Amino acid sequence: MTTARTTATVQLTVQISGLSYWGEDCAVGQVRDHATKEAISKLSRVLGGDQTDIHLVKDSAKVTMIQTEL
């Protein structure tokens, strides 16, 4: 008798807010990189701490930056 095994990969779009703040002297690329890493870390904590199965699909991270003047 043959046993079949099926696996699946799911791509989700998740919005994560409440990340760090960066100063105006911080380059846009640096903000994007840090925000992406922080978001993955935050998502990992919510999912129980295992980051091994969380990956960015190509360059799919969309980072929205809002600069406010104080």
C-alpha positions, 0 to 999 in steps of 0.5 A: 500500500502506498502512503501519500504525503501532501505539504503546502506553502502559504504566502500571507500579507501581514501588516506589522506596526509599532516598530522602532523609530529612526532619526532623520539622518538614517538612510532609507535603505537602512530603515527598510532593512532594520524594519524588515528584520524587526518585523520578522522577529516580532512575527516570530515571537508571536508564532512561538519563536521559530524563524526557520520557516519564515522567509521573505519571498524575493523582495516582497517586503513593502515598508511604508515610512512616515516622517513627522516633524517634531 
